[in-house]
Amino acid sequence: MTGLLIVVNYEQELEIGRFLDDLSRVDHGLDIVIVDDGSRDRSPAIATERGYAVLRHATNRGVGAAIRTGIAHALAKGGHEFVVIMSSNGKMRPAEISTVIAPILEDRADYVQGSRFSTGGRALALSMFRSAAIPAYSLFASALLGRRFTDITCGFRAYRLWIVRHPAVNLQQDWLDRYEAELYIHYYACRLGARIVEVPVTIDYSHLSAGRKSKMKPVSGWWSLLRPILLLRAGLRR
């Protein structure tokens, strides 16, 4: 079974080299593409210099747009049965890729959600606000989805491509450019009856300076995460 690792990058010049070096030391068996979301620094060049394929947006559009570009690449290229999503800033550990993809490779899951709050998961140097807000949001979203998740905002995920190929799913919508795409796919994984498994992962912010730990804006970022579930539940989007 062949998978594609989609690494989302936006202006991570200080971190991407270390992350890619760590990635190169892991025997994960995945094809890899770096999707650069309009960076103005050297981070895409660093990836190219290390021999990685890089897809580039002309301007910054958002993490959802980058994920959609990676998925479109996987579908167009063919031969991939699932994708894995990671960011390039090193907060997700390449050594844990095997943990995330194991339920798919063992045919126990169609969708795997990494969780820093499940038993065995770790959140290193996470702010007090996010330490409280993420579980609270996960509980609220779980109530709307009818399934319990401990860390629904964690971007370290893997899922089979049949989910995004399903006729009910339409990723070609501009409103999915920011964080919406992640929760949009999560919503449809639940609605379509995908086998969903949470696995413990480490999300480590300790190597990142205060201004580089997250690019999420406090109000609009959380609304971007919430609105796909609300709009889809209300039938206002599809």
Secondary structure, DSSP 8 states (H G I E B T S, - for coil): --EEEEEEESS-TTTHHHHHHHHHTS----EEEEEE-S--SSHHHHHHHTT--EEE-SS---HHHHHHHHHHHHHHH---SEEEEEETTSSB-GGGHHHHHHHHHTTS-SEEEEESSSTT-EEES--HHHHHHHHHHHHHHHHHHTS--S-TT---EEEETHHHHSTT-----GGGTTTHHHHHHHHHHHHTT--EEEEE-EEE-TTS-GGGS----TTHHHHHHHHHHHHHHTTS--
